[in-house]
Amino acid sequence: MSDELKRMQELAGVPINEIADFGSEGFKWIDSHPAPYFPSYQGFNNASDISNKIKVYWDEIRSEPKQYDQRDWGFYIGDTIPTYFKNVYMMLANQISNPERREYLLKGPTDPYQEEQIKKASNGKIGDGKKAFDFLKSIPDNYSFKGDSKFDSKYLGNDSKFAAIDSSFQKLFNEYASGPSYLLTPMIISYVMQNFNDIIWDNRSGVRASFDRREKMKQDDTVPRLEENKINKINKMSKELNRMQELAGVPVNEEKESLNEHQIGGVVGIGAIHTPKREKSDYEMAFEHFMNEGEEVEEVMGYDRRGEKIPDPEASNYTKMSEEDDTMEEAVGISATPEAIRGEIQKLINKFEFDEDLGAAVRSKFSSK
């Protein structure tokens, strides 16, 4: 046994001392010759309990390791099975007294009319009869496991559980071969083989199972990681979307519209971006105030061009512009004209890089002394 095979068995949790390399010996034919399926199988199911007998046989093999050594499973459940039932089929066919039926059971359909009748009886299609008989002929006439005479396929019938399967097979054969649907009889072989495949061959443990379990282990490990990667990717996209919404001023906890939802002129793009409002800093308010100070004021129905109401000269809180100009010149040491004030503020902007420093400078320059 190779080191690689031993390693696979260890990974699969299969005890090495109870496994022989029967994955290749004893199963070559059944692994390379899958049984065909025909619609007539439903009728066979209704007329036979052969599937239940196969299940009982398989349960005993798995539960009695001392009696059914896994190293000999190629004999009990391997290529000896199809050979055994082919020999039983040929024996029973030769016992048919009707020469026409006997010839058909031994040689299969020989004319188009028979294929038409097979199609009608099985609810299948033209060619099913030849397909079924070709499978029957492909089964080896004799097979001896390990080349040992004591493992000859004919000895399978000595096992009581297997003999029960044989009995059900012969009963089903005789019922069809002697009845109106005798043309479907060759399909019974492929039907029995498919039952063995579904119940035993696809579920046998050992070397093949070690490969199967190893692949499953890989899949079990891969699927969660794929799901994890998928979730991580979604989370990453969600974080990026939240970040974009924050930059765009969109509340994150509200329902979001798709970024591709707005279209302009047939071009898909994002909608208008609204920046969040914030309080203006001291230097911004001061700069805005003095920049607007030089604008000409037009009186329209008592309001200037900025929409602000023009103060009433007669009001007690009204101060003449000339008085404000004098106060400004005394406070900051420059002319109170808008041009002079803007120039002074521009100097401060060029001098100070950070908002905090610039704001402090503006407050210091233009505050009351």
Sequence and secondary structure as in RCSB ss.txt:
>XXXX:A:sequence
MSDELKRMQELAGVPINEIADFGSEGFKWIDSHPAPYFPSYQGFNNASDISNKIKVYWDEIRSEPKQYDQRDWGF
YIGDTIPTYFKNVYMMLANQISNPERREYLLKGPTDPYQEEQIKKASNGKIGDGKKAFDFLKSIPDNYSFKGDSK
FDSKYLGNDSKFAAIDSSFQKLFNEYASGPSYLLTPMIISYVMQNFNDIIWDNRSGVRASFDRREKMKQDDTVPR
LEENKINKINKMSKELNRMQELAGVPVNEEKESLNEHQIGGVVGIGAIHTPKREKSDYEMAFEHFMNEGEEVEEV
MGYDRRGEKIPDPEASNYTKMSEEDDTMEEAVGISATPEAIRGEIQKLINKFEFDEDLGAAVRSKFSSK
>XXXX:A:secstr
  HHHHHHHHHHT  GGG  STTTSS HHHHH      TTHHHHHHH  HHHHHHHHHHHHHH TTTS GGGHHH
HHSTHHHHHHHHHHHHHHHT S HHHHHHHHH   SHHHHHHHHHHHT  TTHHHHHHHHHHHS S  BGGG GG
GBGGGGGGSHHHHHHHHHHHHHHHHHHTSTTGGGTTHHHHHHHHHHIIIIITT  SHHHHHHHHHHHHHHHHHHH
HHHHHHHHHHHHHHHHHHHHHHHT  TTS    TT EEETTEEE            HHHHHHHHHHHTTS    B
TTB TTS B   TTSTT   HHHHHHHHHHHHSS  SHHHHHHHHHHHHHH  SHHHHHHHHHHHHS  
